[in-house]
Amino acid sequence: MRLLLVEDDPLIAQAVQTALTARSHAVDLISDGTMAREAPAQVPYDCVLLDLGLPQVDGVTLLREWRQRRLKVPVIIITARDGLTDRIKGLDAGADDYLVKPFDLSELEARLRAVVRRSAGSSEDAVLSNGVLSLSTVTHEVTVRDTEGKIRQVQLTAREFSVLEALLKRPGAVLSREAIEDRIYSFGQEVESNAVEFIIHNLRKKVGGENIKNVRGVGWKVVARAEP
């Protein structure tokens, strides 16, 4: 997932960003409300993690502005404010969930998955599949079914997982290099030359070259297949 973290506490921000990045997410960090104003309109984030006590513009004001502008990105408020009034104010402003600090990072991830599933109109387990490749966003297990129906599990790096997840969300649809880079790089990270080609090359070796195709001059796609 591509996530936006709006948090002004450097220790919390670093801990959350590091933990979520290790779980294959690309996490952009912004530390004040003014800088965060336009971010969800410029980048197609899967979810925003929003602190309330921000400098310049507070989180509730920011959230209300986003909703008034019809920005539909899911938002989870993460804050130390645990009062009932604060919860109601945050949810009424348009938040999809509300998590009080300190929180366990595993709970944050579970809430992320739930919010993103709801925004996509699905309450089912987050398993993406084209009938041959299957990826669980909960357990991070990836399996491949061969022509004889046998299932094998494959181990992917964090970036390989992110690329395959993006491809499996729309089997048959072509993702450009730029779209893939948006999934694996956060703000400020240097985009390595030929990084996408290298990731795709290794991914095809692991899951089968016949399952991921290059569309010359356009990008890459996961082959769409019917379930057996």
N, C-alpha and C positions, 0 to 999 in steps of 0.2 A: 504494500500500500504506500501511496505518497501522502505524507502527513504534514500538517503545519502545527508546530508547537509555539504558542504565544505565552511566554513565561519570563518574568523579570528576575526571578531568583536564580543566580548562576549555578548554584549547587544542584538544585532540583532540575533545572533545565538540562544540565550536563548528564545527570544520572538517567533521566527519562530518555533523552536523545540517544545516549550510548546503548541503553537496554533495548530500545525499539530498533535501532540500527542493527544490532546483533541478531534481531529476529527477522531480518530481511526487509525492513521497511526503510524507505528514504524519508528522512525527517528534516524539514526546514525549521530553523529556530529564529524567532523574532522576539525582541525583548520589550517592546513598547507598543501601545495601541495605535499611535499615529502611523508607524511603519507597517503595521499589520492591516491597515484599512483596505488597501487595494489587493492584497495578496490572494484572497480566494477568488477574485475576479480574473486574475492573471494566470493562475495555475489550477488545473483540475484536480484539487485535492480530494482524497477519499474521505478525509475527516480532519477537523480542526480540534486541537486540545487547547482550551482557552482558560487562562487564569483571569480572575476578576480584578485583583488589586494591581492593575498595570499603571505605569507612569503615562502621562500625556492624556490618554483616553482610556477610561476603565472598561473592563470586559463586558459589562451589561450594555453600556452605550454602544460599544463596537458591535455586539451581537444584534442589537436592535437595528442598527444601520444596515447590516448585512441582510437581515430579513426584509426590511423596507425596500431594499434594492432587489428583492426576489432571488437572492443567492441561496441556493438550496443545499449547500454543502453541510453534511452532518457536523454537529458541534457537541463536544463533551466539555463541560466546565470542570476544571480541576482547581480547587481552591481550599483555603483553610477556613473559610466562612461556613460554619456548620449549622447556623440558625435556620429555623423553618422559613422565616421571612425571606432570607437570602436564597434558599432553594426555590421557593415559589417565584421570586423575582427572576431568577435565572431561567427557569423553565418557561415562564410566561414570556420572556424576551425571545424565546425561540430555540433554547438548548434542547438537544435530544437526550442528554443524560447529565448527571451531576455527581461528581466524585470528590469526596472530602479528603484533604491531606491530613496526615500522611496516609498513603495508600500502598497496597502491594502491587507491584508491576504486573503480576499475573492477572490480578483483577482488572487492571487497566486494559490489558490486552483482550480479556474476555469481553469487556464492555465495548471495546473498539469493534470486535468482530460482530457483536450483536447489533450495534448501531449501523454499521455498514450493510449488514444483511437486511435490516429493516428498510434502509434507504433504497435498496435495490428491489424491494418488494418481496423478499424471501425470508421465511423463518426457518428454513431447513438447515441442516448441517452444511458448513461451508466447504463443500467438496466440488472442485471444478473438474470436468472430464469431457473428453471428446469421444469416449468409448474405448479408447486405447490407452491414453494417458490420463491418470487421475492424480489430483493434487489436493491435499487437505490443508486449508489455511489454519486449522486448529492444531493439528499434530505435526504439521510440516512434513508429512509422509508423501512421497511421490512414488507411484507404481506405473509399470508398463505391462500391457497385456500383449503377448506375442500371437502369431497367427494360429497357434494350436490352443490358445485360450489360457496359457500359463501366465501367472502373474509374478513379476519380479519387482523388488523395491530398489530404488536408486538413491544415492546420496548426492545432493547438490550443494554447491556453495550458496551463500546468501544472495549474491547477485544472480546466479543461475536460477535460483528459486523465484526471485522477483520477476525476471524476464519470462519464465514459463507461466507464472501466475497471470501476468498481463496478457500473454498470448491465449491462454485457456479461457479467459473471461469472454472472448468472442472467437470461438473456433471458426476458421475460414476467413476471418478479417485480417487484413494486412496492417502491421504496425511499422511505421517508419523508424529510421535510426533515431530521429529526434524524440519520438514518442517513447522509445525504449530508454533513451538517456534520461528522460524525465522520471522514469520509474526507478533508476538506480543511482542517480546523483542528487544530492541535496544542494541548497544554495551555497556558493562559495567553493564547492569541490571542483577541482580541475578535471575536465573531461579528457580522459586518456585517449590518445590516438589509437584507432582500431580496437578499442575496448569492446564495443558491441560485437564486432566480428569474432573476436576471441571468445567471448561468452557464448555466442551462438554456436561456434565450432565445437566447444567442449560440451555444450548442452546436447547437440545432435549426436555426439559420440555416446553419450550416456543414455539417451532415450530413443535413439534411432533416427538416422537422417531422413528416413521416409516420413517421419511424423512432423518435421519442421521444414518448411520449404522456403527458399529464397525467391522473391518476385523481383527480378532484375530491375534495378533503378527505382524501386518503390520501397521494399522492406522485406519483412518475414511474416510467416503465418503458421499456425498449427493447422494441420490438415483436419477438416471437419469430417467426422465419421459417425455413423449411426451406432447406437448401443447394440450389443449382440442380443 
